[in-house]
Amino acid sequence: MLDTDFFRRWMTAAAASVDREADHLTDLDSAIGDADHGSNLQRGFAAVKAVLEKDAPATPGALLALAGRQLISTVGGASGPLYGTLLRRTGKALGDEAEVTQEQFAQAFAAGVAAVGQLGGAQAGDKTMLDALLPAAEALALSFDGAADAARAGAEATVPMRARKGRASYLGERSIGHQDPGATSAALLVDALAETADGEGA
């Protein structure tokens, strides 16, 4: 079973991972975006970590909803609303349970990913964060490590794609040959989840 502390550790691990990889994310974004993806997410997840240290939501759902609201209020550009929606919708789908099963979490995460697709109007193959999140959501019910592997592979698969959504889409053919920064940061988030699960033998 996954309790509130598990999800708090996930957000802490995600903040550490984004902090570590911020320059890399910004390098990727400088090729096909605004060159601010790393710094924006770094600021956002630092704020999430800070608010979770001060506040103590009683349930996994409440914790993820709070994290999502924090991202929406502190991250600029499109990534704040998109990541915020992912966490808020996942949290809402978890409801008020004090503990959830891996399967319940996988279903809730899939609902969060679907909400991201609705908000951004994107789908698989558009060279966005969904190219990492969709395969991760599919694998999550079976394995945390499998979800991380699927997200990483999905991010790497964006290299030959032509962007069809977001700022990168303005580049047309020139977006080909670059790994999508949003898919890359999404893979970091799922990797932090697997790391958290491995830490407690889940």
Stockholm file with secondary structure:
# STOCKHOLM 1.0

chainA/1-202         MLDTDFFRRWMTAAAASVDREADHLTDLDSAIGDADHGSNLQRGFAAVKAVLEKDAPATPGALLALAGRQLISTVGGASGPLYGTLLRRTGKALGDEAEVTQEQFAQAFAAGVAAVGQLGGAQAGDKTMLDALLPAAEALALSFDGAADAARAGAEATVPMRARKGRASYLGERSIGHQDPGATSAALLVDALAETADGEGA
#=GR chainA/1-202 SS CEEHHHHHHHHHHHHHHHHHHHHHHHHHHHHHSCSCHHHHHHHHHHHHHHHHHHCCCSSHHHHHHHHHHHHHHHCCTTHHHHHHHHHHHHHHHHTTCSEECHHHHHHHHHHHHHHHHHHHTCCTTSSSTHHHHHHHHHHHTTCHHHHHHHHHHHHHTTTTCCCCSSGGGGGGGGGTTSCCHHHHHHHHHHHHHHHHHHHTTC
#=GC SS_cons         CEEHHHHHHHHHHHHHHHHHHHHHHHHHHHHHSCSCHHHHHHHHHHHHHHHHHHCCCSSHHHHHHHHHHHHHHHCCTTHHHHHHHHHHHHHHHHTTCSEECHHHHHHHHHHHHHHHHHHHTCCTTSSSTHHHHHHHHHHHTTCHHHHHHHHHHHHHTTTTCCCCSSGGGGGGGGGTTSCCHHHHHHHHHHHHHHHHHHHTTC
//
